């Protein structure tokens, strides 16, 4: 069955009504994409330092410490140490990378999110410590490294089998730092705005033996936008979008309401006119005396009245022409009285199974018409098939079996004339009768049979 133009028009309106939902889906995907990009694509800032200024330290700086360390002569980014068990319990060695241009002016890490450290380690230690030393004159003394604030993280050595991203928010101030430097505990908070030294140090398991570190790369990374700034921007954006969509939706609904109100007003006027017309047509001159439905004069008056409003009926006005199959045989073999009884019972059955606002009349002899307003071609075809089945199921008086042929048409163009519309539908009826009767055919630019 070919697609009904009215159905296409309805689908187009339906699709347009979802434009806001489509927009919301697109904006939601865009928001998630922005969050994903911000989380996975980072701004990288390589950390430059002069290895000639780097030093190594061990527990030898403490009383009774005996561990040794040295920088590799062939690679200033590599150092080795030998942790020796002694009376000093917390044995360690560390590689100190000096970042600052002086003892008091360092590098601001606070504007970054992660510290990337790529290093190779060989040794018996189970963990590796990274310490960021921050200088602040409120608590530190120039050139006295231990007075700088020690911001510390510690990871198992397996974490450094590949480049390790360390979130700067994971650094905590070393537990020993406040008491050893007589600093108020209110200052014992992470501070990364003036880092003068990075220490790469053996772990807190104090493993005795040889340890070798090679620093391959150190970088600072940050997201394109901070999470707080991004989420606040997205929140504001969505508030604005939702307000805009609400305003547009209200405007759309107001427009639809206006259109529906106009249509309802038009339908009310039309129904009032048709009711008035029906009252006028209810006179005996317009009623078929045998079947008590509209005769040709009455039904043509309805056709003319509805046709005058055809512009609003395009796609929703259908004609169904019905012809009783082989009706003359009833008159010839059983007599005209039986034929008239069949006509009366036939019209009563049809009237019982059509809608209240459908208009049913006798067009001529054994041919009838149903005028269906607010009906698409598909719905009119369904009604015709229903009536065809009802006729076959009905037990007519005298045990007579009655069938009928149906021709269906729907107005699908403003340019179609009244006579063209009638001719198209009666052509479908003739086609049904000439192809074996008891069938439904419809006109949609050509004669078709429902699937």
TIDRENKE-16631 format. One line per field, with one value per residue (C-alpha): residue in three letters; chain; x, y, z; residue number from 1. Coordinates in Angstrom, 3 decimals, padded with zeros to 6 digits. Layout:
% residues N
res ALA ... .
chain A ... .
east X ... .
north Y ... .
up Z ... .
n NUM ... .
//
This chain:
% residues 451
res UNK UNK UNK UNK UNK UNK UNK UNK UNK UNK UNK UNK UNK UNK UNK UNK UNK UNK UNK UNK UNK UNK UNK UNK UNK UNK UNK UNK UNK UNK UNK UNK UNK UNK UNK UNK UNK UNK UNK UNK UNK UNK UNK UNK UNK UNK UNK UNK UNK UNK UNK UNK UNK UNK UNK UNK UNK UNK UNK UNK UNK UNK UNK UNK UNK UNK UNK UNK UNK UNK UNK UNK UNK UNK UNK UNK UNK UNK UNK UNK UNK UNK UNK UNK UNK UNK UNK UNK UNK UNK UNK UNK UNK UNK UNK UNK UNK UNK UNK UNK UNK UNK UNK UNK UNK UNK UNK UNK UNK UNK UNK UNK UNK UNK UNK UNK UNK UNK UNK UNK UNK UNK UNK UNK UNK UNK UNK UNK UNK UNK UNK UNK UNK UNK UNK UNK UNK UNK UNK UNK UNK UNK UNK UNK UNK UNK UNK UNK UNK UNK UNK UNK UNK UNK UNK UNK UNK UNK UNK UNK UNK UNK UNK UNK UNK UNK UNK UNK UNK UNK UNK UNK UNK UNK UNK UNK UNK UNK UNK UNK UNK UNK UNK UNK UNK UNK UNK UNK UNK UNK UNK UNK UNK UNK UNK UNK UNK UNK UNK UNK UNK UNK UNK UNK UNK UNK UNK UNK UNK UNK UNK UNK UNK UNK UNK UNK UNK UNK UNK UNK UNK UNK UNK UNK UNK UNK UNK UNK UNK UNK UNK UNK UNK UNK UNK UNK UNK UNK UNK UNK UNK UNK UNK UNK UNK UNK UNK UNK UNK UNK UNK UNK UNK UNK UNK UNK UNK UNK UNK UNK UNK UNK UNK UNK UNK UNK UNK UNK UNK UNK UNK UNK UNK UNK UNK UNK UNK UNK UNK UNK UNK UNK UNK UNK UNK UNK UNK UNK UNK UNK UNK UNK UNK UNK UNK UNK UNK UNK UNK UNK UNK UNK UNK UNK UNK UNK UNK UNK UNK UNK UNK UNK UNK UNK UNK UNK UNK UNK UNK UNK UNK UNK UNK UNK UNK UNK UNK UNK UNK UNK UNK UNK UNK UNK UNK UNK UNK UNK UNK UNK UNK UNK UNK UNK UNK UNK UNK UNK UNK UNK UNK UNK UNK UNK UNK UNK UNK UNK UNK UNK UNK UNK UNK UNK UNK UNK UNK UNK UNK UNK UNK UNK UNK UNK UNK UNK UNK UNK UNK UNK UNK UNK UNK UNK UNK UNK UNK UNK UNK UNK UNK UNK UNK UNK UNK UNK UNK UNK UNK UNK UNK UNK UNK UNK UNK UNK UNK UNK UNK UNK UNK UNK UNK UNK UNK UNK UNK UNK UNK UNK UNK UNK UNK UNK UNK UNK UNK UNK UNK UNK UNK UNK UNK UNK UNK UNK UNK UNK UNK UNK UNK UNK UNK UNK UNK UNK UNK UNK UNK UNK UNK .
chain A A A A A A A A A A A A A A A A A A A A A A A A A A A A A A A A A A A A A A A A A A A A A A A A A A A A A A A A A A A A A A A A A A A A A A A A A A A A A A A A A A A A A A A A A A A A A A A A A A A A A A A A A A A A A A A A A A A A A A A A A A A A A A A A A A A A A A A A A A A A A A A A A A A A A A A A A A A A A A A A A A A A A A A A A A A A A A A A A A A A A A A A A A A A A A A A A A A A A A A A A A A A A A A A A A A A A A A A A A A A A A A A A A A A A A A A A A A A A A A A A A A A A A A A A A A A A A A A A A A A A A A A A A A A A A A A A A A A A A A A A A A A A A A A A A A A A A A A A A A A A A A A A A A A A A A A A A A A A A A A A A A A A A A A A A A A A A A A A A A A A A A A A A A A A A A A A A A A A A A A A A A A A A A A A A A A A A A A A A A A A A A A A A A A A A A A A A A A A A A A A A A A A A A A A A A A A A A A A A A A A A A A A A A A A A A A A A A A A A A A A A A A A A A A A A A .
east 000.000 001.364 002.095 -000.733 000.318 -001.595 000.400 003.657 002.549 001.649 005.020 006.820 005.009 005.810 009.491 009.611 007.969 011.024 013.567 014.130 014.738 017.233 018.966 019.166 020.672 023.271 024.180 024.396 026.784 028.793 029.027 030.240 032.718 034.068 034.494 036.206 038.605 039.393 040.137 042.247 044.065 046.468 048.740 052.313 055.096 058.527 060.439 063.876 066.689 070.492 071.811 075.150 073.417 071.861 073.276 072.868 072.465 072.290 071.756 075.450 074.259 072.824 074.875 075.902 074.715 077.072 075.342 077.144 075.979 077.394 076.151 077.014 079.941 078.588 075.026 074.358 070.675 071.603 072.869 073.700 073.824 074.645 072.420 074.375 072.760 073.913 072.848 070.850 067.617 066.061 068.726 068.111 069.592 068.116 068.726 068.129 067.084 067.389 064.761 065.024 067.116 068.123 067.678 064.438 062.890 061.562 058.871 055.130 053.498 050.152 048.743 049.269 047.355 049.914 053.623 054.901 058.054 059.712 062.541 064.286 065.035 067.091 067.396 065.866 063.543 059.825 058.843 060.065 059.441 059.016 059.381 058.686 060.441 058.603 060.242 058.240 059.900 057.149 058.851 061.971 065.493 067.577 070.134 068.854 067.217 065.574 063.554 061.709 058.329 058.555 055.532 055.676 054.186 055.344 054.519 055.460 058.362 056.168 054.285 057.384 057.729 056.150 055.942 054.007 051.413 051.224 048.336 049.710 046.699 048.123 051.143 051.007 053.337 055.810 054.741 058.088 058.368 056.234 057.743 061.316 061.147 058.968 056.275 052.694 050.477 048.237 051.068 051.305 049.250 050.327 052.066 053.374 053.646 057.432 059.139 062.929 063.910 062.568 063.880 063.744 064.416 064.515 061.447 060.423 061.254 064.954 066.195 069.930 072.061 072.688 070.115 070.323 068.033 067.980 065.738 064.472 061.939 059.984 056.941 054.130 050.680 047.341 043.893 042.702 040.320 040.092 037.248 035.678 035.762 034.514 031.629 030.610 030.675 028.633 026.147 025.673 025.500 022.794 020.780 020.798 020.005 017.128 015.680 015.966 014.395 011.587 010.863 010.955 008.807 006.247 006.240 005.770 002.961 001.296 001.498 000.104 -002.664 -003.551 -003.625 -005.723 -008.087 -008.521 -009.127 -011.604 -013.422 -013.531 -014.778 -017.416 -018.651 -018.605 -020.369 -022.984 -023.515 -023.724 -026.116 -028.286 -027.990 -028.868 -031.983 -032.986 -032.211 -034.222 -037.364 -039.075 -037.758 -034.189 -034.810 -035.043 -038.486 -037.345 -034.170 -034.791 -031.310 -030.382 -031.462 -029.432 -030.691 -029.870 -026.458 -025.461 -026.378 -023.962 -021.270 -021.598 -021.567 -018.483 -016.734 -016.979 -014.685 -012.346 -009.200 -009.329 -010.241 -007.260 -005.852 -008.787 -011.828 -012.693 -015.504 -016.492 -018.786 -020.589 -022.457 -024.415 -023.108 -025.588 -028.520 -030.704 -030.736 -032.652 -035.357 -035.466 -035.489 -037.139 -039.191 -038.969 -040.326 -037.403 -035.057 -036.451 -036.105 -032.477 -031.845 -033.380 -031.485 -028.278 -028.531 -029.339 -026.227 -024.007 -025.475 -024.801 -021.095 -020.045 -019.121 -021.737 -020.427 -020.086 -022.739 -024.447 -026.755 -028.161 -026.399 -028.478 -030.293 -028.003 -025.063 -024.423 -021.879 -020.267 -018.742 -016.057 -014.578 -011.433 -010.439 -007.231 -007.115 -005.811 -008.627 -011.239 -009.816 -009.953 -013.589 -014.446 -012.805 -014.663 -018.021 -017.244 -016.626 -019.733 -021.898 -020.545 -021.016 -024.579 -027.534 -029.998 -033.658 -034.627 -031.033 -029.758 -026.018 -025.215 -021.802 -020.716 -017.896 -016.196 -014.385 -012.393 -010.819 -009.296 -008.880 -005.132 -004.849 -006.341 -006.409 -008.741 -012.256 -015.385 -016.309 -012.740 -012.842 -016.182 -015.026 -011.804 -013.681 -016.423 -013.663 -012.218 -015.717 -016.201 -012.785 -013.768 -017.067 -015.481 -012.664 -014.899 -016.921 -016.806 -013.575 -012.157 -010.229 -008.876 -007.685 -004.296 -003.191 -004.070 -006.356 -004.888 -005.872 -005.145 -002.343 .
north 000.000 003.412 005.862 008.262 011.955 012.763 010.129 011.604 015.065 013.747 011.988 015.194 017.108 014.284 014.414 018.204 017.914 015.992 018.589 019.683 016.087 015.627 018.842 017.681 014.354 016.126 018.561 015.730 013.812 016.997 017.552 013.999 014.356 017.572 015.909 012.921 015.108 017.209 014.079 012.270 014.965 016.915 019.886 018.658 020.803 019.061 019.813 021.152 020.836 020.920 017.475 019.026 020.638 017.364 015.609 012.342 012.006 009.042 008.379 009.238 012.816 011.496 010.383 006.734 006.491 004.482 004.151 005.376 006.780 008.258 009.671 007.595 009.231 008.212 009.357 012.297 011.270 007.943 007.185 004.143 003.637 000.936 000.902 -000.424 -001.590 000.527 001.941 004.522 002.646 004.715 004.013 005.643 007.216 009.918 011.753 015.489 017.469 021.229 023.172 026.705 029.541 030.090 028.501 030.403 030.665 027.441 026.110 026.515 023.062 024.217 025.060 021.466 018.241 015.455 014.795 012.262 010.411 007.942 006.089 002.716 001.058 -001.956 -003.041 -004.823 -002.050 -002.806 000.851 004.221 007.592 010.877 014.072 017.637 020.262 023.577 026.812 029.370 032.009 031.497 028.299 027.643 029.047 029.777 027.082 024.832 022.093 020.233 023.313 023.244 021.517 017.852 016.810 013.023 010.064 006.446 003.701 000.104 -000.151 -002.018 001.231 002.591 -000.240 002.254 006.054 006.890 009.684 010.913 013.171 016.167 015.978 012.669 014.352 014.711 016.529 014.101 013.179 014.108 017.548 019.775 018.503 018.398 022.020 023.299 024.360 024.923 022.098 024.656 024.944 021.182 021.203 020.310 023.242 023.091 026.667 027.024 023.646 023.966 020.269 016.898 013.909 010.360 008.109 004.499 003.179 002.985 -000.745 000.313 -002.554 -003.220 -003.570 -002.032 000.303 001.948 004.707 006.190 009.184 009.180 011.984 014.265 016.209 018.248 017.827 019.520 019.241 021.759 023.039 022.274 019.929 022.593 025.213 022.758 021.456 024.972 026.054 022.997 023.670 027.274 026.182 023.602 026.045 028.481 025.702 024.371 027.872 028.463 025.093 025.727 029.099 027.558 024.635 026.975 028.993 025.841 024.604 028.007 027.951 024.417 025.412 028.338 026.056 023.456 026.155 027.481 023.957 023.230 026.474 025.613 022.094 023.422 025.813 023.060 020.588 023.190 023.768 020.045 019.491 022.251 020.708 017.279 018.682 020.279 017.097 014.956 015.833 013.091 014.551 013.642 010.232 006.946 005.522 001.873 002.008 005.106 006.550 009.516 009.211 010.566 014.128 014.084 012.494 014.869 017.803 016.466 015.873 019.451 020.941 018.985 019.715 023.428 022.818 020.401 022.499 021.481 017.920 017.040 013.768 013.269 012.880 009.474 008.061 004.404 003.273 -000.040 -002.196 -005.298 -008.180 -009.671 -007.809 -008.221 -011.992 -011.438 -009.505 -011.894 -015.175 -014.211 -011.173 -007.455 -007.733 -009.948 -007.549 -004.620 -006.608 -007.375 -003.665 -002.690 -005.336 -004.439 -000.726 -001.419 -003.615 -000.972 001.796 -000.264 -000.682 002.821 005.764 008.164 011.053 009.007 009.874 006.942 007.196 005.424 006.723 004.820 001.465 -001.081 001.293 003.176 005.663 006.332 009.787 009.572 012.783 012.876 009.557 008.590 006.232 003.405 003.821 003.915 000.690 -000.940 000.110 -001.325 -004.646 -004.727 -004.131 -006.792 -009.327 -008.284 -008.897 -012.406 -013.221 -011.893 -014.289 -012.560 -013.539 -016.526 -017.801 -015.524 -014.872 -011.285 -009.932 -006.564 -004.894 -001.797 001.097 003.384 006.765 009.550 013.189 013.776 016.971 020.466 020.310 017.298 018.303 016.949 014.884 013.539 012.359 010.594 009.092 007.759 006.057 004.591 003.385 001.426 000.040 -001.063 -002.700 -004.668 -005.811 -006.814 -008.787 -011.252 -009.147 -009.459 -007.472 -004.071 -001.909 001.576 004.441 006.013 007.429 003.970 001.083 -001.063 -004.019 -003.901 -006.190 .
up 000.000 -000.918 001.854 002.612 002.222 005.404 007.267 005.931 007.044 010.494 010.769 009.805 012.544 014.996 014.061 014.480 017.885 019.090 017.975 021.585 022.692 019.847 020.903 024.524 023.472 021.315 024.114 026.643 024.392 023.883 027.656 028.294 025.438 026.937 030.349 028.716 026.720 029.766 031.819 029.234 027.300 029.488 029.073 029.605 031.012 031.017 034.194 033.305 035.798 035.769 036.780 037.693 040.666 041.798 044.851 046.687 050.427 052.777 056.444 056.829 057.419 060.658 063.685 063.360 059.723 057.514 054.095 050.986 047.617 044.440 041.131 038.068 036.282 032.871 033.538 035.878 036.027 037.633 041.139 043.246 046.963 049.478 052.548 055.501 058.678 061.602 064.922 062.958 062.310 059.461 056.839 053.435 050.348 048.143 044.891 045.312 042.232 042.720 040.799 042.084 040.721 044.353 047.768 048.306 044.824 043.356 041.016 041.498 041.336 042.684 039.244 038.017 038.631 038.266 038.575 036.018 037.041 034.713 036.442 036.521 039.842 040.837 044.423 047.376 048.545 048.252 047.889 046.641 048.250 046.380 048.403 047.272 049.424 049.573 050.802 052.764 054.922 057.491 058.595 056.483 056.662 053.547 052.735 055.556 053.507 056.398 057.363 054.021 054.139 053.121 051.048 050.751 048.822 048.816 046.297 045.801 043.378 040.833 040.301 038.552 036.048 033.653 033.858 037.009 037.148 040.737 041.632 043.491 045.786 047.127 048.707 052.500 054.860 056.474 060.013 061.545 059.934 062.304 065.551 064.310 063.161 066.003 063.521 064.559 063.315 061.601 059.019 058.541 055.364 051.853 050.199 046.632 045.444 045.778 045.314 045.506 045.614 044.457 046.402 045.023 047.981 049.070 050.837 054.467 054.638 055.035 052.866 053.279 050.141 046.738 045.145 041.723 040.398 036.902 036.263 032.653 032.720 035.050 033.862 035.288 033.741 034.132 032.633 030.076 032.752 036.435 037.314 039.507 036.746 034.114 036.213 037.217 033.562 032.534 035.332 034.211 030.586 031.312 033.387 030.457 027.947 030.042 030.426 026.663 025.874 028.350 026.746 023.258 024.381 025.917 022.699 020.644 022.863 022.767 018.967 018.849 021.230 018.977 015.917 017.733 018.987 015.459 014.142 016.907 016.228 012.532 013.277 015.630 012.953 010.369 012.642 013.493 009.785 009.065 011.963 010.615 007.179 008.556 010.168 006.888 004.971 007.347 005.430 003.425 000.175 001.185 002.804 000.904 001.655 001.483 003.599 005.751 004.913 002.729 -000.896 -003.804 -003.281 000.408 000.044 -002.795 -000.574 002.057 -000.558 -001.829 001.678 002.740 -000.544 000.114 003.109 001.306 001.991 005.647 004.666 002.452 003.761 006.156 003.866 002.460 000.311 000.453 -002.359 -001.743 -004.238 -003.251 -005.330 -007.841 -006.301 -009.403 -008.800 -005.564 -007.412 -010.357 -008.407 -005.099 -005.991 -005.355 -001.804 -000.817 -002.594 -000.645 002.606 001.780 001.124 004.468 006.450 004.560 005.360 009.018 009.313 007.685 009.856 012.960 012.137 011.056 013.251 014.537 012.433 009.219 006.646 004.913 001.925 -001.122 -004.184 -006.704 -006.911 -005.135 -004.716 -001.479 -000.181 003.179 003.653 006.345 007.652 009.786 008.237 006.433 003.469 005.645 008.160 005.396 003.911 007.347 007.720 004.281 005.142 008.446 006.709 004.099 006.882 008.824 005.745 005.258 008.947 009.096 008.798 006.519 006.555 004.394 004.778 002.031 001.804 000.909 -000.090 -001.417 -003.337 -002.016 -003.694 -001.396 -002.073 000.009 -000.930 -001.252 -003.259 -003.233 -007.033 -007.288 -008.398 -006.795 -009.854 -010.181 -006.588 -007.113 -010.437 -008.875 -006.052 -008.300 -010.638 -007.713 -007.007 -010.638 -010.563 -007.432 -008.997 -012.286 -010.606 -008.820 -006.350 -002.543 -002.327 -001.463 -003.898 -003.294 -005.449 -004.725 -008.083 -009.410 -008.478 -005.699 -003.569 000.179 001.254 .
n 1 2 3 4 5 6 7 8 9 10 11 12 13 14 15 16 17 18 19 20 21 22 23 24 25 26 27 28 29 30 31 32 33 34 35 36 37 38 39 40 41 42 43 44 45 46 47 48 49 50 51 52 53 54 55 56 57 58 59 60 61 62 63 64 65 66 67 68 69 70 71 72 73 74 75 76 77 78 79 80 81 82 83 84 85 86 87 88 89 90 91 92 93 94 95 96 97 98 99 100 101 102 103 104 105 106 107 108 109 110 111 112 113 114 115 116 117 118 119 120 121 122 123 124 125 126 127 128 129 130 131 132 133 134 135 136 137 138 139 140 141 142 143 144 145 146 147 148 149 150 151 152 153 154 155 156 157 158 159 160 161 162 163 164 165 166 167 168 169 170 171 172 173 174 175 176 177 178 179 180 181 182 183 184 185 186 187 188 189 190 191 192 193 194 195 196 197 198 199 200 201 202 203 204 205 206 207 208 209 210 211 212 213 214 215 216 217 218 219 220 221 222 223 224 225 226 227 228 229 230 231 232 233 234 235 236 237 238 239 240 241 242 243 244 245 246 247 248 249 250 251 252 253 254 255 256 257 258 259 260 261 262 263 264 265 266 267 268 269 270 271 272 273 274 275 276 277 278 279 280 281 282 283 284 285 286 287 288 289 290 291 292 293 294 295 296 297 298 299 300 301 302 303 304 305 306 307 308 309 310 311 312 313 314 315 316 317 318 319 320 321 322 323 324 325 326 327 328 329 330 331 332 333 334 335 336 337 338 339 340 341 342 343 344 345 346 347 348 349 350 351 352 353 354 355 356 357 358 359 360 361 362 363 364 365 366 367 368 369 370 371 372 373 374 375 376 377 378 379 380 381 382 383 384 385 386 387 388 389 390 391 392 393 394 395 396 397 398 399 400 401 402 403 404 405 406 407 408 409 410 411 412 413 414 415 416 417 418 419 420 421 422 423 424 425 426 427 428 429 430 431 432 433 434 435 436 437 438 439 440 441 442 443 444 445 446 447 448 449 450 451 .
//
